[in-house]
Amino acid sequence: MKSAIILVGGEATRAGGMEKYFFRFKGKTFIERLIDTVRGTVDEILLVTKSEEQCKRFAHFSPVICVPDIRKGTGPIGGIHAGVLHAKGDLVFIAACDMPCINRNVIEFLFSRINDHDAIIPCWDHDRLEPLHAVYRREVLLRYLATHTSLSLRDMVRHLDAHYVSVEDLRKMDPSLSTFTNINRIEDLACIPETEREPDSQLDYFRK
């Protein structure tokens, strides 16, 4: 069984306090685009929020499971902790909510190439990794998160038997590598490659 964990519980300080998952691109909110992309590649989708109250913002999404952070104020690693505790899949794809162009073929490739490793992590070079666009073994993450002291995703990855795949190897599925585009502000539309845009595409903020 495979699961997808989407982290939506950040404070959005770089977005001026706005909720990035409700930014809209190509007629859909970021979170709608993410859910549509991973649906069909996994058996369950979990959204991890910072609170029970925030979970209510996603009550209309079905059959998506929404769970709040357990370890509050610990950043992405806290969201991962809550997600893997609730996930049922042996393998989990973990992504951030501000990546509206994630490519389904890339996700499927990552699942197919994890083999006997603990994780498969896209990388630009030795230092630039994509831990929030990666596939992990749930049981291995649970063991690490039970005893970890660092809140660094880099430290987490370095403690795993991770297989690193160069982003260049993903270009045959995503030539512009738009799958890794993340949007922190409305003005960041310019970061989205031309191949992903439509002539009238817009990025705006949708208040739910």
Secondary structure as UniProt FT lines:
FT   STRAND          2..7
FT   HELIX           13..15
FT   TURN            16..17
FT   HELIX           20..22
FT   STRAND          23..25
FT   TURN            26..27
FT   STRAND          28..29
FT   HELIX           30..38
FT   TURN            40..41
FT   STRAND          44..49
FT   HELIX           52..55
FT   HELIX           56..58
FT   TURN            59..60
FT   STRAND          65..68
FT   TURN            72..73
FT   HELIX           76..86
FT   STRAND          91..96
FT   TURN            97..98
FT   TURN            100..101
FT   HELIX           104..113
FT   TURN            115..116
FT   STRAND          119..123
FT   TURN            131..132
FT   STRAND          133..137
FT   HELIX           138..147
FT   HELIX           153..158
FT   STRAND          162..166
FT   HELIX           167..170
FT   TURN            171..173
FT   TURN            175..176
FT   HELIX           178..180
FT   HELIX           186..191
FT   HELIX           194..196
FT   TURN            199..200
FT   STRAND          203..205
//
